[in-house]
Amino acid sequence: MERNIALIGFMTAGKTRVGEALARLCGLPFFDIDALVENLEGLPVYRIFQTRGEPYFRQMESAVLAGLCRTSNQILALGGGTVLSADNRRLLKERCLRFWMRVL
């Protein structure tokens, strides 16, 4: 595979659970962008929003996505807000097969 697989959706859509299972089946690494931002900041997402604001979180999210998209053959879990950025949408289109997950 020359691209990544990006699972996109809102909270509780199952991105992490499906991503981890898909990564095991395919033998590929799995990355949850929210978890990576939390690790970098030392705070859960909701606290980043409270203390630093949504624009700061979105900048971090975009930076993590850009870093991950420098390589291929990964499963990525992204929040629904990731696609609000035109730059992120362009990057996802170029580097990822995209799947929108929703709760029914």
N, C-alpha and C positions, 0 to 999 in steps of 0.2 A: 504494500500500500504506500502510495506517495503522499498521502494526506493523513490528517487526524480525523477522528470521529468526535463530533461535538454534540452533546446532549444538552438541550436548552429547555428551560421551563421554570415555572415558579416553585416556591417552597412546596414540599410534600408531593411533588410530581413523580418522585422515584428516581431522579437522576443519579444519585449516589449509588443506590442499590443496584439499579440496572447497569450503571457504568462499571461498578466493581465486578459484577457477574460477567459482563461482556469482555472485560479485560482478562479475566481468568480464562474464559472460553477461547479467546483469540491469542492469549499469551502476550498481551500488550500492557504497558504501564497505564495506570489510571491516575488522573489528577482532578481534584475538585478545586475550582478556582476560589470559591469562598473560603475553603479550609486553608489554602495557601496564603490568602490575604490575612486570615486570622493568625496564622503562624508568624507571618512577617510583622504584624502589628502588635501581637501579644494580647489581642482583644477579640471577643466575638463580634460578628458583623453588626448586630444591633447596637453594641457599644461604640463601634467605629462611627455609625450613623449618628448616635447621640453626641459624641464628644468631638468628632472631627467633621461631620456632615457628609451628606450624600455625594457632593462633588469630589471630595477627597477619596471616598471609597471607590467611586467610579474611575478615578485616575489610577488607583492601585490595581483595580480589576483589569483595566485596559493594559497596564504595564505587565501584569502577570500573563494575560492572554498573549500579548505580543512575544514575550519570552518563550512561552510554550510552543507557539506557532513557528519558531525558528527551526524546529525539528518536526518529524513526522512519526506516524505509527504509534499514536497515543489515543487513549480515550479521555475526553475532557468533559467535565460537568460544569455548566455555566448557569448562572441565574438568569431569569427572564429579563432583567434590566441590562444585561450585557449588550443586547442588540439595540439599545437606545442610541448608541454611538455609531455614526456613519463609518468611522474608521474601523471599529470592531466588525461591523457587518461586512465591509470590504475584505478584511483579513479572514474572516470566517468563510466567505465565499471562495477566496483564493486557496486557502490552506486546509479546509475541513469539509467533510460530509456532514451536513447538519440535520439533526432530528429534533423536532419540537415535541416535548412530552407534556401532556396535560392530564389533569385529574378529571375523571368522568363521574 
